[in-house]
Amino acid sequence: MKSMILQAPKPAEESPLSLLDLPVPRPGPGELLLHVSACGVCHTDLHTVEGELTLPKLPVVPGHQVVGRVEEVGKGVQTFRPGDRVGVPWLYSSCGQCAFCRRGEENLCENAQFTGLHVNGGYAEYMIARADFAYHIPERFSDIEAAPLLCAGIIGYRSLRLSEVKPGERLGLFGFGASAHLAIQVARHWGCEVFVFTRSEEHRRLAQELGAVWVGGPDQEPPASLDRAILFAPVGSLVPQILRVLRRGGTLAINAIHMSPIPELPYSLLYWERTIRSVANSTRRDAQEFLQVASEIPVRTTVEEYSLEEANRVLMLLKRGQIRGAAVLKI
């Protein structure tokens, strides 16, 4: 099977992925063999190939926004059968036994495994998935449209939840890539006023198309203070700027698996019960709820489509902020 493989981390400019032919894997108990049709390209993939994340496995096939058809089911699988269309997200598995898992916080499990990091992901023609961490895809979405829902969408939904945004409140989105362009649609569905902060003129136009009431640069003052904010850009220096425009008692949720250092800031920016919290991974509950909400709205994914062999080029475009909406590899 054709696969794009990371053998050693390198800057995206050096084309870190190699196109190689690998044997088709076989599913074990509780597993699915998927014939992959589409895989979204995520900023986490960029952090992976450039070595900004600790890499527990090398070589590894990246990709964790995977849509495919079940080719074969392993022993004991009852929830899927050959031919079913399946989505596989970032959370590949958790232990189910630790205190975090027992509290419903499987996203924090110390023994969690992640797709395209601990195990081979979707930049390939076939992959193995855990049946209990895979999802039926709503019929209204094509394979290409569905791929970004499986990380950008799910983690954006979790970020909305952790920001504690309520219907009718003012929400600021800082950075407007794949995740934010889906989160804004859920927020608008909830009746929120959305303010988008991004340097890209193309991203500003997309934000306006999707219902933002105001767009501007990250250093600009919005016309009203924000009740809640989500930081999507991995830029720690934005944190003090966001706190300056966040109301008393407001919450800033940081949607980033890796980001630059947060600078020292005066306590007055945090005072008045403002909250800063990180968003770490997602749970199966997040995935199930988001896929249902996405189907009901319905969410519109803005997608740029590429071939598997173009994965290195796509990572460079992502690094330069030149993707409008989300990038998806058609396998």
Protein Blocks (a to p, Z undefined) as FASTA:
>chain_A
ZZdddfbdcdfklopaccdddddddddehiacdddfbdcddfklmmmmnopaccfbdcdd
ehjddcdddfbdcehiakbcehiacdddfblbdehlamklmnopamlomkbccehilpcc
fkbfbdcddfklcccddfkbcfklmmmmmmmmmmmmmmmmmnopaehiacddehjafklm
mmmmmmmmnopacddddfblklmmmmmmnopabdcdfkbccfbdcfbdcdfbfcfklmmm
mmmmpcehiacddddfbdcddddddfklmggoiacdddehjafklmmmmmmmmmmmpccd
ddddddfklmmmmmmmmmnopaghiadddZZ
